[in-house]
Amino acid sequence: MARRDPLTYDVIGAAMEVHNRLGYGFLEAVYQEALAIELFYRQVPFRREVHLPITYREQILKSGYRVDFICYDTILVELKAIKKLSNDEVAQTINYLKAGNFAKGLLINFGAASLEYKRFVGESNKTSIDGTDYTD
């Protein structure tokens, strides 16, 4: 069994509260704004829409990515509002974790009847999914 990480569980708890209050069916931007309010309310330190530069052969590319949230300065949080997470979203999140050199991450989907999330843990260059799919 995976070790519980109180920091990622703080973020998951905040996401569950947002999902319980709003339900599903809104656009991702609505959940992102509501999660920012909930994280602030719970005193979880976060940065929102942080630019993540992508490098190739030691050069920073003009194209980059905006991370939905970075919580506790160590956890990358990617939000979705789709019917079901697929391997595409998992691969995208793993790539962002590697690009940003993060060892922890969360992929959270507000688009289903139950909140869906995946926790990613490991060394920043060897990230894997911790456990299976989770729903509330």
N, C-alpha and C positions, 0 to 999 in steps of 0.2 A: 504494500500500500504506500502511496506517495505521502511524503511529509507535508503537513499543512503549513502554508505560508500565510501568516496573519495579514501581511500587506496586500497580497492579491485577494484574499478573502474580504478585506475592507472594501475594495473596489467592486467585487462581485456583489456584496451586500448592498452597496449603493445602487448598482444596476438593477438588482431585484426589486428594490423599492421603487425605482422609476418605472419598471415594467408593471409592477402591481398597481401603481397609481394611474398610469396612462394606458395600459393594455398594449395591444399591437395594432398596426395599421397606419401609423404616422410615418413621415419621411425620416430618414436618418438624422437630418439637421435638428428636428424636434427633440429626438432622444439625446443628441449631443448637448443641446442647450440644457435640457432637464438634468442630465447627468452632471454637468458642471455645477448646477445649483445644489444637487444632492451631495456631491463631493465636498463643496464648500461648507454645506450644512454639517457634514460629518467631520469636518476639519481634516480631510485627506488632502495633503499638498499635491497640487497638479499644475501642469501647464497644458494649454489647449492649442491645437493646430500648430504644432511646432515643426519648423522646416527640418527635414531630414535629408542632408546631402547624400548623393550616391556617387561613389568613386569607381573609376575604371582605369586600370594601369596607373594608379597614383594620381589621376586627374579627376577633379570634381566636375561632374557633368552638369550642364545647364538644367537638365531635367532633374527634378528632385521629387520629394514626396512630402506631404503634410501629415504628420502623425496626429490622429484624433486627440489623444491624451498621452502625456507622460506623467505617471503618478509616482510620488516618492522619489523622483529623479532616477528611478531604476526600472520601472515597469512600463512597457509600451502597451497602449490600449487601442485596439482597432475596433471600431463599431460598424455594424451592418444593420440593415432593416430589410431583410429578404425572407422568403418563405422558409428556406432551409440552407444551412451552411454546406458548402461543398469543398472538395479538395482544392479548388481554385482559391478560395478565401484563405484556406490553411496555408497553401504555398505562398500566397501574397504576404501573409503575416510573418511567416518564417523568413522570407526575404527581407522584410523590413527590420526584423530583429537582427539579422546578420549585418545589414547595411548600417544600422545604428549601433551595433556592438552591444545589444541588450541581452541579458541572460534570462530575463523574465518577460512574459507577455500574456496578454489576454485578447482573445477574439470574442466579441460579445455581439449576439444577434437579437435584436428587439422585434424582428419581423414575424415571429411565430407566436402561436397562442401561449406557449411557455418560453420563458427566457432561455436561450441556448448560449452556451459559452464553452470555450476551450482554453485551457491553461497551458502555457508553454514554459518549460524550465530547462535549465542546463547551462553549459558554458556557452558564451556568446557565439562561438563558431560551431557549436554542435547542439543546436536547439532541437528539442523534440517535444512532442505532445505529452503532457503529464496526465496519464489516465485516459479516460474515454470522454465521449460527449456528455455534457452535463445539462440538465434543464431544471428549472425551479418547479 
